[in-house]
Amino acid sequence: MTSRVLNLSIGEWEIRWQCRAGEGEWSRDDPWWMHGRISLDLLRVLFGPRRYSYETVDGPVLGWVEMPEGDTHQVQQTLQRQRLGRPRLKRAKWA
């Protein structure tokens, strides 16, 4: 026999609930109303979650890396520009 939980938490721009759910458990067979959340983050709702995007600037290029012990190793390098943004938000031009 497992214990059942009634829980309502508010934090990190979300309201989360558990109603008659097993304590510390989750199952895909649980009804939708047992576990849920509502996002109060308007930026996330309107423009989507924050995600990284990558743009290759230069490469691949062969180079050398010198280790602190004095060893040198040949490496293949690719220069990328990374941006943290939202999928449905207009992106600024790269500077």
N, CA and C atoms as an extended XYZ file, in Angstrom:
285
Properties=species:S:1:pos:R:3:atomname:S:1:resname:S:1:resid:I:1 pbc="F F F"
N         0.843       -1.179        0.000 N   MET     1
C         0.000        0.000        0.000 CA  MET     1
C         0.885        1.239        0.000 C   MET     1
N         0.627        2.135       -0.919 N   THR     2
C         1.415        3.364       -0.989 CA  THR     2
C         0.604        4.513       -0.414 C   THR     2
N         1.307        5.487        0.141 N   SER     3
C         0.624        6.657        0.686 CA  SER     3
C         0.273        7.614       -0.455 C   SER     3
N        -0.806        8.341       -0.283 N   ARG     4
C        -1.276        9.298       -1.289 CA  ARG     4
C        -0.991       10.711       -0.803 C   ARG     4
N        -0.750       11.611       -1.758 N   VAL     5
C        -0.320       12.968       -1.443 CA  VAL     5
C        -1.304       13.969       -2.030 C   VAL     5
N        -1.525       15.055       -1.318 N   LEU     6
C        -2.236       16.213       -1.832 CA  LEU     6
C        -1.268       17.376       -1.675 C   LEU     6
N        -0.770       17.908       -2.797 N   ASN     7
C         0.296       18.891       -2.745 CA  ASN     7
C         0.021       20.008       -3.739 C   ASN     7
N         0.212       21.252       -3.319 N   LEU     8
C         0.118       22.425       -4.180 CA  LEU     8
C         1.345       23.267       -3.905 C   LEU     8
N         2.140       23.537       -4.952 N   SER     9
C         3.345       24.350       -4.758 CA  SER     9
C         3.377       25.464       -5.793 C   SER     9
N         3.860       26.611       -5.359 N   ILE    10
C         3.987       27.780       -6.226 CA  ILE    10
C         5.425       28.242       -6.143 C   ILE    10
N         6.080       28.331       -7.282 N   GLY    11
C         7.464       28.777       -7.314 CA  GLY    11
C         8.029       28.677       -8.710 C   GLY    11
N         9.083       29.430       -8.963 N   GLU    12
C         9.749       29.452      -10.262 CA  GLU    12
C         8.752       29.712      -11.392 C   GLU    12
N         7.815       30.636      -11.165 N   TRP    13
C         6.818       31.053      -12.153 CA  TRP    13
C         5.911       29.909      -12.587 C   TRP    13
N         5.631       28.967      -11.691 N   GLU    14
C         4.741       27.856      -11.996 CA  GLU    14
C         3.874       27.525      -10.790 C   GLU    14
N         2.693       27.003      -11.073 N   ILE    15
C         1.841       26.408      -10.053 CA  ILE    15
C         1.800       24.920      -10.371 C   ILE    15
N         2.209       24.093       -9.422 N   ARG    16
C         2.229       22.643       -9.616 CA  ARG    16
C         1.321       21.990       -8.586 C   ARG    16
N         0.685       20.884       -8.992 N   TRP    17
C        -0.166       20.164       -8.057 CA  TRP    17
C        -0.020       18.666       -8.208 C   TRP    17
N        -0.298       17.984       -7.103 N   GLN    18
C        -0.419       16.529       -7.056 CA  GLN    18
C        -1.671       16.251       -6.239 C   GLN    18
N        -2.573       15.492       -6.797 N   CYS    19
C        -3.830       15.201       -6.127 CA  CYS    19
C        -4.035       13.692       -6.098 C   CYS    19
N        -3.992       13.121       -4.911 N   ARG    20
C        -4.143       11.681       -4.723 CA  ARG    20
C        -3.085       10.885       -5.475 C   ARG    20
N        -1.950       11.475       -5.681 N   ALA    21
C        -0.852       10.802       -6.380 CA  ALA    21
C        -0.029       10.022       -5.360 C   ALA    21
N         0.639        8.976       -5.819 N   GLY    22
C         1.527        8.219       -4.946 CA  GLY    22
C         2.714        9.072       -4.549 C   GLY    22
N         3.097        9.016       -3.292 N   GLU    23
C         4.191        9.850       -2.803 CA  GLU    23
C         5.508        9.410       -3.435 C   GLU    23
N         6.168       10.336       -4.163 N   GLY    24
C         7.434       10.036       -4.817 CA  GLY    24
C         7.293        9.132       -6.025 C   GLY    24
N         6.092        9.013       -6.580 N   GLU    25
C         5.858        8.125       -7.715 CA  GLU    25
C         5.206        8.887       -8.860 C   GLU    25
N         5.362        8.346      -10.054 N   TRP    26
C         4.680        8.852      -11.233 CA  TRP    26
C         4.497        7.691      -12.184 C   TRP    26
N         3.360        7.646      -12.843 N   SER    27
C         3.091        6.598      -13.809 CA  SER    27
C         2.391        7.207      -15.010 C   SER    27
N         2.682        6.686      -16.182 N   ARG    28
C         2.019        7.214      -17.371 CA  ARG    28
C         0.543        6.861      -17.402 C   ARG    28
N         0.148        5.910      -16.574 N   ASP    29
C        -1.251        5.502      -16.509 CA  ASP    29
C        -2.076        6.366      -15.552 C   ASP    29
N        -1.420        7.285      -14.832 N   ASP    30
C        -2.154        8.192      -13.943 CA  ASP    30
C        -3.039        9.118      -14.777 C   ASP    30
N        -4.239        9.457      -14.293 N   PRO    31
C        -5.071       10.426      -15.005 CA  PRO    31
C        -4.404       11.798      -15.032 C   PRO    31
N        -4.796       12.632      -15.985 N   TRP    32
C        -4.160       13.938      -16.180 CA  TRP    32
C        -4.296       14.839      -14.967 C   TRP    32
N        -5.358       14.711      -14.216 N   TRP    33
C        -5.605       15.620      -13.112 CA  TRP    33
C        -4.778       15.293      -11.870 C   TRP    33
N        -4.124       14.134      -11.827 N   MET    34
C        -3.314       13.787      -10.659 CA  MET    34
C        -2.037       14.609      -10.561 C   MET    34
N        -1.412       14.874      -11.685 N   HIS    35
C        -0.169       15.649      -11.724 CA  HIS    35
C        -0.384       16.763      -12.741 C   HIS    35
N         0.024       17.959      -12.412 N   GLY    36
C        -0.109       19.026      -13.391 CA  GLY    36
C         0.686       20.252      -13.017 C   GLY    36
N         0.754       21.152      -13.986 N   ARG    37
C         1.431       22.427      -13.737 CA  ARG    37
C         0.893       23.472      -14.700 C   ARG    37
N         0.918       24.699      -14.267 N   ILE    38
C         0.528       25.841      -15.093 CA  ILE    38
C         1.675       26.830      -15.026 C   ILE    38
N         2.143       27.279      -16.187 N   SER    39
C         3.237       28.241      -16.234 CA  SER    39
C         2.681       29.658      -16.149 C   SER    39
N         3.263       30.469      -15.277 N   LEU    40
C         2.897       31.878      -15.145 CA  LEU    40
C         3.920       32.784      -15.816 C   LEU    40
N         4.922       32.196      -16.449 N   ASP    41
C         5.984       32.946      -17.122 CA  ASP    41
C         5.479       33.376      -18.504 C   ASP    41
N         5.095       34.638      -18.636 N   LEU    42
C         4.520       35.125      -19.893 CA  LEU    42
C         5.501       35.063      -21.048 C   LEU    42
N         6.785       35.303      -20.802 N   LEU    43
C         7.775       35.218      -21.880 CA  LEU    43
C         7.842       33.801      -22.435 C   LEU    43
N         7.790       32.820      -21.555 N   ARG    44
C         7.826       31.415      -21.997 CA  ARG    44
C         6.563       31.049      -22.764 C   ARG    44
N         5.422       31.521      -22.292 N   VAL    45
C         4.156       31.222      -22.964 CA  VAL    45
C         4.111       31.865      -24.350 C   VAL    45
N         4.534       33.121      -24.459 N   LEU    46
C         4.449       33.851      -25.734 CA  LEU    46
C         5.544       33.482      -26.723 C   LEU    46
N         6.788       33.348      -26.248 N   PHE    47
C         7.920       33.191      -27.157 CA  PHE    47
C         8.617       31.835      -27.075 C   PHE    47
N         8.177       30.956      -26.192 N   GLY    48
C         8.780       29.633      -26.086 CA  GLY    48
C         9.890       29.601      -25.049 C   GLY    48
N        10.374       28.392      -24.720 N   PRO    49
C        11.437       28.257      -23.722 CA  PRO    49
C        12.779       28.758      -24.260 C   PRO    49
N        13.669       29.120      -23.344 N   ARG    50
C        15.003       29.570      -23.753 CA  ARG    50
C        15.796       28.376      -24.245 C   ARG    50
N        16.440       28.548      -25.401 N   ARG    51
C        17.235       27.474      -25.997 CA  ARG    51
C        18.504       28.074      -26.590 C   ARG    51
N        19.517       27.229      -26.701 N   TYR    52
C        20.759       27.640      -27.341 CA  TYR    52
C        20.668       27.372      -28.835 C   TYR    52
N        21.236       28.277      -29.620 N   SER    53
C        21.390       28.040      -31.057 CA  SER    53
C        22.879       28.180      -31.377 C   SER    53
N        23.317       27.480      -32.410 N   TYR    54
C        24.736       27.436      -32.752 CA  TYR    54
C        24.912       27.807      -34.215 C   TYR    54
N        25.916       28.624      -34.490 N   GLU    55
C        26.254       29.006      -35.858 CA  GLU    55
C        27.755       28.800      -36.037 C   GLU    55
N        28.135       28.002      -37.029 N   THR    56
C        29.554       27.764      -37.286 CA  THR    56
C        30.137       28.987      -37.982 C   THR    56
N        31.205       29.546      -37.404 N   VAL    57
C        31.852       30.731      -37.946 CA  VAL    57
C        33.048       30.344      -38.806 C   VAL    57
N        33.865       29.411      -38.312 N   ASP    58
C        35.056       29.013      -39.040 CA  ASP    58
C        35.407       27.585      -38.643 C   ASP    58
N        35.883       26.827      -39.609 N   GLY    59
C        36.383       25.505      -39.250 CA  GLY    59
C        35.826       24.433      -40.134 C   GLY    59
N        36.226       23.230      -39.935 N   PRO    60
C        37.231       22.795      -38.967 CA  PRO    60
C        38.650       23.157      -39.414 C   PRO    60
N        39.482       23.489      -38.444 N   VAL    61
C        40.865       23.904      -38.679 CA  VAL    61
C        41.757       23.062      -37.767 C   VAL    61
N        42.909       22.649      -38.296 N   LEU    62
C        43.871       21.916      -37.477 CA  LEU    62
C        44.701       22.901      -36.663 C   LEU    62
N        44.949       22.557      -35.410 N   GLY    63
C        45.739       23.421      -34.543 CA  GLY    63
C        46.488       22.584      -33.522 C   GLY    63
N        47.220       23.261      -32.681 N   TRP    64
C        48.010       22.589      -31.653 CA  TRP    64
C        47.608       23.135      -30.292 C   TRP    64
N        47.548       22.235      -29.304 N   VAL    65
C        47.249       22.620      -27.925 CA  VAL    65
C        48.405       22.176      -27.060 C   VAL    65
N        48.924       23.126      -26.272 N   GLU    66
C        50.006       22.791      -25.353 CA  GLU    66
C        49.426       22.580      -23.967 C   GLU    66
N        49.717       21.419      -23.400 N   MET    67
C        49.214       21.064      -22.085 CA  MET    67
C        50.129       21.644      -21.011 C   MET    67
N        49.630       21.797      -19.779 N   PRO    68
C        50.464       22.350      -18.697 CA  PRO    68
C        51.722       21.527      -18.436 C   PRO    68
N        51.696       20.227      -18.744 N   GLU    69
C        52.872       19.375      -18.514 CA  GLU    69
C        53.939       19.572      -19.585 C   GLU    69
N        53.631       20.317      -20.640 N   GLY    70
C        54.586       20.552      -21.710 CA  GLY    70
C        54.305       19.754      -22.969 C   GLY    70
N        53.390       18.791      -22.924 N   ASP    71
C        53.029       18.006      -24.110 CA  ASP    71
C        52.237       18.881      -25.079 C   ASP    71
N        52.423       18.617      -26.369 N   THR    72
C        51.606       19.292      -27.381 CA  THR    72
C        50.829       18.237      -28.153 C   THR    72
N        49.578       18.557      -28.462 N   HIS    73
C        48.700       17.639      -29.165 CA  HIS    73
C        48.032       18.374      -30.320 C   HIS    73
N        47.896       17.666      -31.444 N   GLN    74
C        47.203       18.238      -32.583 CA  GLN    74
C        45.701       18.038      -32.397 C   GLN    74
N        44.933       19.096      -32.656 N   VAL    75
C        43.479       19.037      -32.476 CA  VAL    75
C        42.791       19.617      -33.708 C   VAL    75
N        41.540       19.265      -33.862 N   GLN    76
C        40.711       19.832      -34.915 CA  GLN    76
C        39.725       20.782      -34.239 C   GLN    76
N        39.728       22.053      -34.660 N   GLN    77
C        38.934       23.083      -33.999 CA  GLN    77
C        37.860       23.621      -34.929 C   GLN    77
N        36.703       23.891      -34.358 N   THR    78
C        35.629       24.555      -35.077 CA  THR    78
C        35.162       25.713      -34.212 C   THR    78
N        35.150       26.903      -34.783 N   LEU    79
C        34.710       28.090      -34.056 CA  LEU    79
C        33.206       28.252      -34.255 C   LEU    79
N        32.465       28.290      -33.139 N   GLN    80
C        31.018       28.435      -33.190 CA  GLN    80
C        30.589       29.653      -32.397 C   GLN    80
N        29.524       30.280      -32.859 N   ARG    81
C        28.884       31.356      -32.117 CA  ARG    81
C        27.639       30.752      -31.479 C   ARG    81
N        27.522       30.887      -30.162 N   GLN    82
C        26.375       30.344      -29.438 CA  GLN    82
C        25.497       31.493      -28.963 C   GLN    82
N        24.188       31.282      -29.023 N   ARG    83
C        23.252       32.308      -28.599 CA  ARG    83
C        22.156       31.655      -27.778 C   ARG    83
N        21.831       32.258      -26.662 N   LEU    84
C        20.721       31.810      -25.840 CA  LEU    84
C        19.539       32.715      -26.151 C   LEU    84
N        18.457       32.134      -26.652 N   GLY    85
C        17.299       32.934      -27.016 CA  GLY    85
C        16.034       32.098      -27.012 C   GLY    85
N        14.972       32.687      -27.494 N   ARG    86
C        13.670       32.018      -27.541 CA  ARG    86
C        13.274       31.776      -28.992 C   ARG    86
N        12.663       30.602      -29.278 N   PRO    87
C        12.380       30.217      -30.665 CA  PRO    87
C        11.477       31.183      -31.423 C   PRO    87
N        10.452       31.731      -30.777 N   ARG    88
C         9.497       32.574      -31.490 CA  ARG    88
C         9.781       34.063      -31.324 C   ARG    88
N        10.964       34.416      -30.894 N   LEU    89
C        11.350       35.812      -30.734 CA  LEU    89
C        12.293       36.182      -31.846 C   LEU    89
N        12.098       37.365      -32.456 N   LYS    90
C        12.975       37.777      -33.559 CA  LYS    90
C        14.413       37.846      -33.067 C   LYS    90
N        15.290       37.319      -33.884 N   ARG    91
C        16.708       37.304      -33.507 CA  ARG    91
C        17.396       38.548      -34.039 C   ARG    91
N        18.267       39.094      -33.218 N   ALA    92
C        19.071       40.238      -33.645 CA  ALA    92
C        20.157       39.747      -34.597 C   ALA    92
N        20.596       40.594      -35.506 N   LYS    93
C        21.682       40.252      -36.420 CA  LYS    93
C        22.965       40.093      -35.620 C   LYS    93
N        23.810       39.148      -36.080 N   TRP    94
C        25.093       38.944      -35.417 CA  TRP    94
C        25.965       40.157      -35.640 C   TRP    94
N        26.651       40.578      -34.603 N   ALA    95
C        27.528       41.760      -34.719 CA  ALA    95
C        28.846       41.361      -35.356 C   ALA    95
